[in-house]
Amino acid sequence: MLKMYFFRKQDPNRPTNFNLKVMHYINALAIIMFLGGILYKLINWFILSGK
């Protein structure tokens, strides 16, 4: 049976890993920068190039 690991409680006995936290921070930052770049390009193409 498939278990839903996304909604499980955090294990209090598991130690926190600094490298994992940094990896998630960098991943979130990269996603935000990517979406910001797409938004910039869309604004540049459709709004600022009104010829």
Backbone as a ProteinNet text record, in pm:
[ID]
protein_1_A
[PRIMARY]
MLKMYFFRKQDPNRPTNFNLKVMHYINALAIIMFLGGILYKLINWFILSGK
[TERTIARY]
84.5	0	88.5	48.9	124.6	99	205.9	191	217.1	148.5	165.5	273.4	393.9	504.1	506.6	426.1	427.7	357.2	262.4	179.9	208	322.7	353.4	411.6	403	458.2	610.6	674.5	820.2	863.2	968.7	1020.3	1104.1	1066.6	1145.8	1282.7	1300.4	1429.1	1529.2	1481.3	1570.4	1645	1776	1851.1	1830.3	1835.4	1822.7	1956.2	1948.9	2068.7	2082.9	2194.6	2217.9	2228	2293.2	2308.9	2174.2	2081.6	1949	1873.1	1886	1820.6	1876.9	2008.9	2071.6	2029	2019.7	1978.1	1835.6	1744.9	1608	1601.6	1683.2	1686.7	1735.3	1842.3	1896	1796.6	1728.9	1629.8	1514.1	1465.2	1355.8	1401.1	1522.7	1575.1	1586.3	1630.1	1642.5	1505.6	1405.9	1271	1216	1237	1188.6	1258.7	1389.4	1462.3	1417.9	1391.7	1344.8	1209.2	1115.8	983.7	993.7	1084.3	1105.7	1159.8	1248.7	1301.8	1195.2	1109.4	999.8	904.7	872	784.1	845.9	976	1045.1	1037.7	1062	1057.5	917.6	815	677.9	642.4	682.9	657.5	734.5	856.7	939.8	879.9	830.8	776.1	641.2	548.6	411.1	381.6	451.4	417.8	519	646.7	748.1	777.6	735.8	762.4	636	570.6	448.4	480.4	503.4	536.7	413.5
-118.6	0	124.3	223.5	347.9	434.9	476.1	560.9	705.9	795.9	938.6	992.5	1006.3	1053.9	1205.7	1275	1420.7	1474.6	1399.4	1450.1	1380.5	1318.4	1250.9	1350.8	1315.1	1401	1390.2	1496.5	1493.5	1405	1329.3	1239	1319.5	1324.6	1403.5	1342.8	1214.3	1149.1	1169.7	1217.2	1235.6	1368	1367.1	1493.4	1584.5	1714.8	1811.2	1819.5	1822.5	1824.9	1964.1	2029.8	2165.1	2165.5	2063	2058.1	2046.2	1972.7	1957.6	2089.9	2163.7	2294.6	2392.4	2392.1	2480.9	2441.3	2312.3	2266.6	2313.6	2304	2348.4	2500.4	2574.6	2720.3	2758.3	2694.6	2725.5	2685.4	2573.2	2528.6	2628.5	2674.7	2772.6	2903.7	2945.2	3068.2	3056	2941	2919.4	2922	2862.5	2863.8	3005.3	3083.3	3221.5	3305.9	3287.3	3363	3323.7	3195.3	3148.8	3210.5	3208.1	3267	3418.4	3481.5	3625	3657.2	3573.3	3593.8	3577.5	3477.4	3458.9	3578.3	3624.5	3740.5	3864.8	3883.9	3997.8	3991.8	3873.1	3858.8	3883.5	3833.8	3856.7	4004.5	4073	4217.6	4290.8	4249.2	4313.8	4295.4	4176.7	4150.3	4218.3	4206.6	4247.9	4392.1	4445.7	4579.2	4683.7	4653.4	4754	4763.4	4664.1	4671.1	4709.6	4814.6	4859.9	4950.9	4889.6	4969.3	4996.5
0	0	0	-78	-88.5	33.6	99.3	217.9	179.3	245.9	219.8	313.8	262.8	345.3	356.9	274.8	280.1	403.7	456.3	565	697.3	710.3	836.5	936.9	1061.9	1166.9	1166.6	1212.5	1220.4	1336.7	1312.4	1414	1513.8	1640.9	1736.5	1765.7	1738.5	1765.1	1651.4	1537	1423.1	1437.2	1426.1	1441.8	1320.5	1346.3	1237	1163.7	1033.6	951.6	890.3	918.2	868	716	659.4	514.1	444.3	501.5	443.1	446.9	557.2	566.9	464.1	446.7	348.6	207.9	180.4	48.7	17.6	115.3	92.5	73.5	146.6	130.5	-9.1	-55.8	-188.3	-297	-278	-374.8	-383.1	-269.9	-269.7	-333.7	-305.3	-364	-515.4	-564.1	-708.2	-775.6	-712.7	-770.2	-775.6	-669	-665.9	-772.5	-788.2	-889.7	-1031.1	-1053.3	-1183.3	-1217.3	-1121.7	-1145.4	-1164.4	-1090.6	-1109.1	-1247.2	-1299.1	-1433.7	-1540.2	-1523.3	-1618.5	-1613.5	-1494	-1479.5	-1543.2	-1525.3	-1585.4	-1737.7	-1793.6	-1938.8	-1992.9	-1923.5	-1968.9	-1965.1	-1858.8	-1849.3	-1958.8	-1982.6	-2083.5	-2222.8	-2253.4	-2386.2	-2407.6	-2314.2	-2337.1	-2295.5	-2199.9	-2150.8	-2200.4	-2189.2	-2222.2	-2371.9	-2451.5	-2595.3	-2670.6	-2625.8	-2693.2	-2810	-2925.2	-3044.4	-3125.1
[MASK]
+++++++++++++++++++++++++++++++++++++++++++++++++++

